Amino acid sequence: MIDKSFLEKVESMSAPILHQLYDVTYSSKALNKVLPPMTKEISVNSLSSVIDFCEHEIDNERHVLHVVDHSTVVLLGPLFESHRVREQFITASAFESKFSFGQFYNVDEFIINLQAQFVQDDTTAQILKLVGNMTRVSEVGTKDDGVTQRVEAKSGLAKVENISVPNPVTLAPYRTFVEIDQPKSNFVLRLNENHKCALFEADGGAWKIEAMQLISEYLDNGLKSIGKRDQITILS
């Protein structure tokens, strides 16, 4: 008795049957296109590496720099007309931020992350001062009306200091390539009675669009400086 697998094997070895219907050609089998040999893609972590590659490796053919998102840029080669595909020469991926938004940190971890993962300015200094004071008291209470949060830092039986928590706070975390200015966005700062702090994103992701625009501007200026702008299309 001939089993099903044998019949399927024989069928797979047979030539496909083509059908013409309404000027469209259909095949009885899935056909895989044989592509020309492709260059092995290079992975980097900076925009300057992409510019260096374009300066030394790009010939007179048209190429495309695709700003995929706030953390990814891809250099694509000329279109293979017969196959309708492009070679992918180099991909730049920004280092990811290690700060977890929406997660409560203990005070020491929060202070370290705020100093290491954010651009330092007057707002970060204000938050560091506020959070730093929490580490030097024995009791902390909070009052919250949904808009403004106040922290009562009790250092003794006779002295209670009321500290307003600024909300929303405008900060610039390191979330894209370090060569560009880090986009600022709004965050909600929350403190709880367990001496823990958290930042919640409050801009709906609008900073990603700004980051992509800044990346495109950086690439545009970089390509102009090496005389390659006319050969490369920037898409974002």
Disulfide bonds with the S-S distance in Angstrom:
none
